Structure formats: structure tokens, C-alpha cells
Amino acid sequence: MRSLQSIVELNATIPADADAASPACFTPSAAKCGHRPLSATRRHCLSESFLILSRRFGDDIFDPSDSDLEDALRQVFIEDDPQLTEADYEELRGAFLRFGTVEGPMFVVYVYRLGEVVLEQWVDAEYEDELAAALHLHRVTFDDALRL
């Protein structure tokens, strides 16, 4: 995933006086996929581009490391928590990675349980207009998902 990070540079600083109404702040509307938007308490001003990992059971990680990406995929592919039911795993189906620029385009890679992967391309970070139809991949292995 380092190749993606070399393309997409993230400015992960959080100015104390950041204004949510500023056009430089990334505050997307709720994604059509049903995943949570960025929390208002975790607003990050992004000057040019971003790379954001949304983990299956956790929060968003800005500029994730290779280890963060691998851990997020383990949460999706290894379903062995005795406290969670099949319904829990189905409700929280996967993790996703967003990368691009605030003004667009934005690319999203969703990795769902049972090896389902969806690749989306959006005009901008608001999830309003698709650049192309989503690409669906099936029976993707852990290693293949990590290479994506």
C-alpha cells in the first residue's frame, strides 16, 4: 500500500482553530454504502489530498501505516471473536479505504467479509456523482486484498 501513499499525500495536521465551514475541510455527507461519515469531533483539514482507512470495528485512521491496513483486513477476514454473533459480523461487514482530493476525484476500496471487494470512483469527496460504475470482485483472498 505504500505505492498508494506515495501518490496520495496526506496533511494530517489538525489546526486548533479549524473551521468546519471552510472549503478546505473534508466533511463528507453520509456515504451511500451506509458507512459512517467522519465524526465532527475528528475533523481534519486536508489541504490537497487524503488517505483514510475506516476500520471494521474502529474509527478512521488518517494516513494509515502498512500495519494499520493489515490489521484492518484481519478484522474483516478473521471472524473469531466469541462475543460476536453471525448477525454482528454481517452488520459490520467490512473496512474501507478512501483516497483522493477534496475537490476530486476520490477512490474508495471496500473490503467486505467473505472476500467481497468493491472499487468506486467519485467526482469528489461528497459521494454524490460517480465517475464510473462500481467494480465488484468476488472471492478475493486476504493477500490479494492487502495488495489492492
Backbone as CSV, one residue per row, in Angstrom:
resi,resn,N_x,N_y,N_z,CA_x,CA_y,CA_z,C_x,C_y,C_z
1,MET,0.811,-1.200,0.000,0.000,0.000,0.000,0.849,1.257,0.000
2,ARG,2.113,1.135,0.227,2.975,2.307,0.180,2.889,2.989,-1.168
3,SER,2.629,2.266,-2.252,2.527,2.894,-3.558,1.355,3.871,-3.609
4,LEU,0.228,3.517,-2.950,-0.895,4.448,-2.879,-0.516,5.681,-2.077
5,GLN,0.205,5.465,-0.987,0.568,6.592,-0.149,1.546,7.520,-0.848
6,SER,2.355,7.003,-1.748,3.270,7.878,-2.473,2.519,8.742,-3.477
7,ILE,1.362,8.256,-3.935,0.540,9.026,-4.866,-0.325,10.027,-4.116
8,VAL,-0.848,9.597,-2.996,-1.791,10.407,-2.228,-1.103,10.903,-0.964
9,GLU,-0.746,12.184,-0.927,-0.071,12.762,0.239,-1.108,13.345,1.178
10,LEU,-0.990,13.002,2.440,-1.967,13.450,3.425,-1.388,14.517,4.321
11,ASN,-2.147,15.574,4.521,-1.799,16.577,5.509,-2.686,16.300,6.707
12,ALA,-2.131,15.616,7.718,-2.948,15.159,8.844,-2.881,16.091,10.042
13,THR,-2.519,17.335,9.834,-2.490,18.259,10.959,-3.903,18.733,11.267
14,ILE,-4.156,19.002,12.505,-5.473,19.476,12.932,-5.287,20.831,13.590
15,PRO,-5.480,21.920,12.855,-5.356,23.228,13.480,-6.403,23.413,14.568
16,ALA,-6.004,24.016,15.679,-6.922,24.234,16.798,-8.087,25.127,16.399
17,ASP,-7.868,26.021,15.444,-8.925,26.943,15.041,-9.587,26.522,13.728
18,ALA,-9.571,25.224,13.423,-10.162,24.739,12.170,-11.651,25.076,12.130
19,ASP,-12.103,25.569,11.005,-13.494,25.957,10.814,-14.188,24.898,9.966
20,ALA,-15.236,24.276,10.483,-15.930,23.204,9.765,-16.532,23.704,8.459
21,ALA,-16.818,24.990,8.358,-17.414,25.510,7.138,-16.367,25.806,6.071
22,SER,-15.123,25.725,6.419,-14.055,26.008,5.470,-14.078,25.016,4.323
23,PRO,-13.938,25.477,3.067,-13.953,24.552,1.944,-12.757,23.613,1.962
24,ALA,-11.749,23.901,2.743,-10.582,23.025,2.811,-10.791,21.857,3.757
25,CYS,-11.890,21.866,4.526,-12.132,20.786,5.484,-12.955,19.682,4.839
26,PHE,-12.563,18.462,5.053,-13.231,17.303,4.491,-14.338,16.878,5.443
27,THR,-15.561,17.183,5.119,-16.696,16.782,5.946,-17.760,16.179,5.028
28,PRO,-17.556,14.942,4.571,-18.474,14.364,3.597,-19.829,14.029,4.191
29,SER,-20.827,14.028,3.323,-22.135,13.551,3.744,-22.045,12.043,3.928
30,ALA,-23.057,11.460,4.513,-23.026,10.015,4.756,-22.862,9.277,3.432
31,ALA,-22.010,8.319,3.434,-21.761,7.537,2.230,-22.986,6.702,1.883
32,LYS,-23.220,6.511,0.604,-24.362,5.719,0.172,-24.253,4.277,0.636
33,CYS,-23.049,3.837,0.935,-22.852,2.450,1.355,-23.337,2.222,2.781
34,GLY,-23.671,3.286,3.497,-24.149,3.138,4.853,-23.066,3.260,5.900
35,HIS,-21.830,3.397,5.503,-20.761,3.586,6.483,-20.825,4.981,7.054
36,ARG,-20.257,5.110,8.226,-20.325,6.374,8.949,-19.504,7.465,8.244
37,PRO,-19.988,8.713,8.267,-19.173,9.834,7.792,-18.138,10.170,8.856
38,LEU,-17.248,11.072,8.552,-16.258,11.476,9.540,-16.935,12.148,10.714
39,SER,-16.473,11.843,11.897,-17.016,12.420,13.110,-16.685,13.902,13.175
40,ALA,-17.629,14.686,13.638,-17.393,16.123,13.777,-16.275,16.404,14.772
41,THR,-16.115,15.505,15.732,-15.050,15.708,16.716,-13.683,15.322,16.173
42,ARG,-13.645,14.653,15.020,-12.378,14.245,14.421,-12.173,14.920,13.067
43,ARG,-12.666,16.139,12.922,-12.488,16.857,11.664,-11.007,17.064,11.399
44,HIS,-10.620,16.799,10.205,-9.246,17.016,9.789,-9.273,17.901,8.551
45,CYS,-8.531,18.972,8.592,-8.431,19.818,7.412,-7.405,19.200,6.480
46,LEU,-7.811,19.001,5.258,-6.943,18.379,4.274,-6.638,19.408,3.197
47,SER,-5.382,19.740,3.052,-5.020,20.805,2.133,-5.128,20.378,0.680
48,GLU,-4.702,19.174,0.348,-4.725,18.770,-1.048,-5.269,17.368,-1.256
49,SER,-4.727,16.397,-0.558,-5.142,15.021,-0.778,-5.209,14.274,0.542
50,PHE,-5.832,13.093,0.504,-6.021,12.349,1.731,-5.974,10.850,1.468
51,LEU,-5.703,10.116,2.544,-5.762,8.664,2.574,-6.352,8.316,3.938
52,ILE,-7.556,7.739,3.960,-8.274,7.488,5.203,-8.745,6.040,5.232
53,LEU,-8.369,5.329,6.268,-8.806,3.958,6.483,-9.916,3.955,7.523
54,SER,-11.055,3.360,7.196,-12.145,3.185,8.155,-12.199,1.704,8.504
55,ARG,-11.840,1.400,9.740,-11.734,0.011,10.185,-13.108,-0.584,10.480
56,ARG,-13.189,-1.888,10.464,-14.457,-2.586,10.680,-15.065,-2.282,12.038
57,PHE,-14.282,-2.323,13.095,-14.805,-2.130,14.445,-14.247,-0.874,15.107
58,GLY,-13.590,-0.015,14.352,-12.953,1.130,14.974,-13.230,2.415,14.240
59,ASP,-12.392,3.380,14.524,-12.586,4.703,13.943,-11.753,4.862,12.673
60,ASP,-11.732,6.065,12.155,-10.962,6.389,10.966,-9.499,6.613,11.324
61,ILE,-8.613,6.141,10.455,-7.176,6.354,10.623,-6.696,7.138,9.415
62,PHE,-6.166,8.324,9.674,-5.644,9.165,8.611,-4.197,8.778,8.343
63,ASP,-3.856,8.615,7.076,-2.517,8.205,6.643,-2.101,6.902,7.333
64,PRO,-2.872,5.823,7.109,-2.593,4.561,7.800,-1.259,3.956,7.373
65,SER,-0.641,3.255,8.308,0.599,2.529,8.022,0.246,1.189,7.373
66,ASP,1.252,0.500,6.868,1.037,-0.837,6.328,0.454,-1.752,7.401
67,SER,0.929,-1.590,8.629,0.444,-2.390,9.749,-1.033,-2.108,10.026
68,ASP,-1.449,-0.842,9.944,-2.854,-0.477,10.124,-3.731,-1.158,9.069
69,LEU,-3.257,-1.139,7.826,-4.015,-1.743,6.733,-4.146,-3.255,6.931
70,GLU,-3.056,-3.889,7.312,-3.075,-5.333,7.532,-3.999,-5.688,8.702
71,ASP,-3.948,-4.917,9.773,-4.817,-5.157,10.929,-6.286,-4.996,10.546
72,ALA,-6.601,-3.990,9.761,-7.986,-3.775,9.332,-8.490,-4.951,8.503
73,LEU,-7.642,-5.485,7.642,-8.051,-6.636,6.839,-8.209,-7.892,7.698
74,ARG,-7.373,-8.038,8.705,-7.528,-9.179,9.624,-8.895,-9.124,10.312
75,GLN,-9.343,-7.922,10.688,-10.657,-7.781,11.321,-11.767,-8.251,10.379
76,VAL,-11.558,-8.073,9.081,-12.577,-8.462,8.105,-12.514,-9.962,7.807
77,PHE,-11.329,-10.498,7.615,-11.177,-11.881,7.164,-11.176,-12.909,8.296
78,ILE,-10.807,-12.514,9.500,-10.739,-13.467,10.613,-11.852,-13.132,11.604
79,GLU,-12.887,-13.933,11.572,-14.071,-13.706,12.400,-14.089,-14.735,13.518
80,ASP,-13.282,-14.487,14.550,-13.151,-15.480,15.613,-13.401,-14.922,17.017
81,ASP,-14.079,-13.792,17.108,-14.381,-13.217,18.427,-15.591,-13.943,19.010
82,PRO,-15.418,-14.657,20.124,-16.530,-15.428,20.691,-17.695,-14.558,21.178
83,GLN,-17.474,-13.274,21.374,-18.545,-12.395,21.846,-19.416,-11.875,20.713
84,LEU,-19.009,-12.103,19.455,-19.777,-11.613,18.319,-20.533,-12.748,17.646
85,THR,-21.744,-12.438,17.213,-22.573,-13.419,16.523,-22.444,-13.236,15.016
86,GLU,-23.009,-14.156,14.278,-23.050,-14.043,12.816,-23.754,-12.738,12.414
87,ALA,-24.810,-12.389,13.132,-25.534,-11.142,12.835,-24.643,-9.918,13.065
88,ASP,-23.812,-9.955,14.115,-22.883,-8.850,14.372,-21.909,-8.694,13.209
89,TYR,-21.347,-9.805,12.774,-20.385,-9.756,11.666,-21.047,-9.273,10.371
90,GLU,-22.300,-9.688,10.164,-22.994,-9.255,8.949,-23.325,-7.759,9.010
91,GLU,-23.674,-7.275,10.184,-23.992,-5.845,10.327,-22.760,-4.976,10.087
92,LEU,-21.639,-5.376,10.622,-20.377,-4.647,10.448,-19.532,-5.440,9.449
93,ARG,-19.881,-5.323,8.182,-19.385,-6.226,7.148,-17.944,-6.022,6.728
94,GLY,-17.390,-4.813,6.847,-16.053,-4.640,6.314,-15.393,-3.332,6.671
95,ALA,-14.293,-3.107,5.986,-13.490,-1.894,6.152,-13.384,-1.209,4.789
96,PHE,-13.009,0.066,4.797,-12.820,0.725,3.511,-11.724,1.772,3.587
97,LEU,-11.152,2.042,2.434,-10.050,2.982,2.284,-10.461,4.029,1.262
98,ARG,-10.387,5.297,1.669,-10.711,6.417,0.767,-9.424,7.159,0.435
99,PHE,-9.217,7.465,-0.821,-8.064,8.271,-1.176,-8.391,9.141,-2.373
100,GLY,-7.819,10.324,-2.367,-8.066,11.278,-3.433,-7.842,12.686,-2.941
101,THR,-8.578,13.617,-3.535,-8.504,15.009,-3.126,-9.902,15.492,-2.777
102,VAL,-9.980,16.524,-1.968,-11.266,17.062,-1.553,-12.078,17.501,-2.770
103,GLU,-11.405,18.129,-3.715,-12.083,18.597,-4.927,-12.318,17.474,-5.927
104,GLY,-11.710,16.328,-5.711,-11.909,15.177,-6.573,-10.728,14.948,-7.497
105,PRO,-10.695,13.760,-8.008,-11.590,12.644,-7.748,-11.254,11.945,-6.431
106,MET,-12.166,11.062,-6.007,-11.949,10.250,-4.821,-12.196,8.790,-5.205
107,PHE,-11.338,7.918,-4.705,-11.454,6.489,-4.954,-11.704,5.798,-3.617
108,VAL,-12.567,4.797,-3.623,-12.896,4.075,-2.403,-12.780,2.575,-2.679
109,VAL,-12.072,1.886,-1.793,-11.944,0.430,-1.869,-12.611,-0.134,-0.623
110,TYR,-13.707,-0.864,-0.809,-14.409,-1.530,0.277,-13.993,-2.994,0.273
111,VAL,-13.635,-3.519,1.428,-13.347,-4.946,1.568,-14.327,-5.498,2.585
112,TYR,-15.181,-6.405,2.113,-16.226,-6.984,2.948,-15.904,-8.430,3.304
113,ARG,-16.593,-8.909,4.283,-16.434,-10.296,4.710,-16.662,-11.238,3.537
114,LEU,-16.124,-12.408,3.643,-16.250,-13.460,2.638,-15.587,-13.091,1.311
115,GLY,-14.630,-12.154,1.352,-13.838,-11.851,0.169,-14.497,-11.001,-0.894
116,GLU,-15.477,-10.225,-0.531,-16.126,-9.321,-1.481,-15.406,-7.975,-1.456
117,VAL,-15.084,-7.439,-2.634,-14.406,-6.145,-2.745,-15.167,-5.287,-3.750
118,VAL,-15.345,-4.012,-3.413,-15.996,-3.062,-4.313,-15.062,-1.876,-4.481
119,LEU,-14.815,-1.508,-5.732,-13.978,-0.350,-6.057,-14.879,0.720,-6.660
120,GLU,-14.847,1.921,-6.078,-15.681,3.027,-6.556,-14.828,4.231,-6.904
121,GLN,-15.332,5.019,-7.861,-14.685,6.270,-8.256,-15.734,7.373,-8.196
122,TRP,-15.406,8.440,-7.457,-16.353,9.533,-7.258,-15.778,10.839,-7.792
123,VAL,-16.655,11.732,-8.195,-16.231,13.039,-8.700,-15.489,13.817,-7.623
124,ASP,-16.011,13.734,-6.375,-15.365,14.436,-5.269,-15.654,13.681,-3.969
125,ALA,-15.281,14.266,-2.856,-15.395,13.598,-1.561,-16.809,13.624,-0.975
126,GLU,-17.785,14.069,-1.713,-19.157,14.147,-1.214,-20.010,12.935,-1.595
127,TYR,-19.469,11.967,-2.313,-20.191,10.756,-2.705,-21.454,11.056,-3.510
128,GLU,-21.490,12.116,-4.268,-22.720,12.465,-4.983,-22.751,11.963,-6.414
129,ASP,-21.663,12.084,-7.142,-21.650,11.691,-8.546,-20.521,10.695,-8.803
130,GLU,-20.889,9.526,-9.318,-19.891,8.509,-9.639,-19.202,8.856,-10.959
131,LEU,-17.904,8.591,-11.013,-17.168,8.758,-12.269,-17.402,7.567,-13.185
132,ALA,-17.571,6.403,-12.589,-17.797,5.164,-13.347,-18.566,4.203,-12.453
133,ALA,-19.142,3.206,-13.083,-19.864,2.187,-12.314,-18.883,1.460,-11.396
134,ALA,-19.360,1.067,-10.233,-18.525,0.350,-9.265,-18.092,-0.995,-9.848
135,LEU,-16.880,-1.403,-9.496,-16.335,-2.689,-9.904,-16.440,-3.642,-8.714
136,HIS,-17.040,-4.800,-8.922,-17.231,-5.779,-7.856,-16.329,-6.979,-8.108
137,LEU,-15.572,-7.351,-7.073,-14.708,-8.520,-7.131,-15.196,-9.524,-6.101
138,HIS,-15.099,-10.807,-6.432,-15.595,-11.859,-5.546,-14.474,-12.838,-5.228
139,ARG,-14.591,-13.468,-4.062,-13.625,-14.480,-3.620,-12.189,-13.947,-3.590
140,VAL,-12.038,-12.714,-3.144,-10.715,-12.108,-3.002,-10.081,-12.643,-1.720
141,THR,-8.835,-13.048,-1.787,-8.145,-13.573,-0.604,-7.588,-12.428,0.230
142,PHE,-7.188,-12.754,1.443,-6.555,-11.770,2.326,-5.348,-11.140,1.634
143,ASP,-4.466,-11.967,1.073,-3.252,-11.456,0.419,-3.572,-10.576,-0.769
144,ASP,-4.568,-10.957,-1.567,-4.962,-10.126,-2.717,-5.530,-8.792,-2.250
145,ALA,-6.343,-8.817,-1.201,-6.911,-7.579,-0.661,-5.803,-6.671,-0.136
146,LEU,-4.811,-7.240,0.492,-3.707,-6.445,1.007,-2.917,-5.783,-0.132
147,ARG,-2.795,-6.472,-1.239,-2.081,-5.903,-2.406,-2.872,-4.774,-3.063
148,LEU,-4.202,-4.803,-2.951,-5.005,-3.737,-3.532,-4.641,-2.417,-2.906
